[in-house]
């Protein structure tokens, strides 16, 4: 922690601010700001943005998966198919 003669680091200020916010607000507050953020992102990004991040997420998850063949669709394939479906 910074003493009275030193400036607080950004990391420390962010941590303290986050702790204070968490003490002063409940679950509904975080749900509301999350929804507002999602709506703002949706307004500023097109459908292609969501397709791209969906495909990247599917690929990343597919790369984490064991290559055991249990008859199920891979996460990569599911992400790719989800991206293709939303393009229609």
C-alpha positions as CSV (number, residue, x, y, z in Angstrom):
1,X,0.0,0.0,0.0
2,X,1.1,3.5,-0.7
3,X,1.8,5.7,2.3
4,X,0.6,9.3,2.5
5,X,3.6,10.7,0.7
6,X,3.4,8.4,-2.3
7,X,0.9,8.2,-5.2
8,X,-1.2,5.1,-5.4
9,X,-0.5,2.8,-8.4
10,X,-3.2,2.3,-11.0
11,X,-3.4,-1.3,-10.0
12,X,-4.0,-0.5,-6.3
13,X,-6.5,2.3,-7.1
14,X,-8.5,-0.1,-9.4
15,X,-8.5,-2.9,-6.8
16,X,-9.6,-0.5,-4.0
17,X,-12.3,1.0,-6.3
18,X,-13.5,-2.5,-7.2
19,X,-13.7,-3.6,-3.6
20,X,-15.6,-0.4,-2.6
21,X,-18.1,-0.9,-5.5
22,X,-18.6,-4.5,-4.5
23,X,-19.4,-3.5,-1.0
24,X,-21.9,-0.8,-2.1
25,X,-23.8,-2.6,-4.8
26,X,-25.7,-5.9,-5.1
27,X,-26.1,-8.6,-7.8
28,X,-28.8,-6.6,-9.6
29,X,-26.5,-3.7,-10.1
30,X,-23.9,-5.8,-11.9
31,X,-26.7,-7.5,-14.0
32,X,-27.9,-4.1,-15.0
33,X,-24.5,-2.7,-16.0
34,X,-23.7,-5.9,-17.8
35,X,-26.9,-5.7,-19.8
36,X,-26.2,-2.0,-20.7
37,X,-22.7,-3.0,-21.8
38,X,-24.0,-5.8,-23.9
39,X,-26.5,-3.5,-25.6
40,X,-23.9,-0.9,-26.3
41,X,-21.6,-3.5,-27.8
42,X,-24.4,-4.8,-29.9
43,X,-25.2,-1.3,-31.2
44,X,-21.6,-0.5,-32.1
45,X,-20.7,-3.9,-33.6
46,X,-22.4,-5.8,-36.4
47,X,-23.4,-9.4,-36.8
48,X,-19.9,-10.2,-38.3
49,X,-18.3,-9.2,-35.0
50,X,-20.2,-11.8,-33.1
51,X,-19.7,-14.4,-35.8
52,X,-15.9,-13.8,-35.7
53,X,-15.6,-14.0,-31.9
54,X,-17.9,-17.1,-31.8
55,X,-15.7,-18.9,-34.4
56,X,-12.5,-17.9,-32.5
57,X,-14.0,-19.1,-29.3
58,X,-15.0,-22.4,-30.9
59,X,-11.5,-22.9,-32.3
60,X,-9.8,-22.1,-29.0
61,X,-12.0,-24.5,-27.1
62,X,-11.5,-27.1,-29.7
63,X,-7.7,-26.8,-29.3
64,X,-8.1,-27.4,-25.6
65,X,-10.1,-30.5,-26.0
66,X,-8.6,-34.0,-25.9
67,X,-8.8,-35.8,-29.2
68,X,-10.7,-38.7,-27.8
69,X,-13.6,-39.6,-30.2
70,X,-16.7,-40.1,-28.1
71,X,-19.1,-39.5,-30.9
72,X,-19.8,-35.9,-29.9
73,X,-19.3,-32.8,-32.0
74,X,-16.1,-30.9,-31.1
75,X,-16.4,-27.5,-29.6
76,X,-14.6,-26.1,-32.6
77,X,-17.1,-27.6,-35.0
78,X,-20.0,-26.4,-32.8
79,X,-18.6,-22.9,-32.8
80,X,-18.1,-23.0,-36.6
81,X,-21.6,-24.3,-37.2
82,X,-23.1,-21.7,-34.9
83,X,-21.3,-19.0,-36.8
84,X,-22.6,-20.4,-40.1
85,X,-26.1,-20.6,-38.7
86,X,-26.2,-17.0,-37.6
87,X,-25.1,-15.8,-41.0
88,X,-28.3,-17.0,-42.6
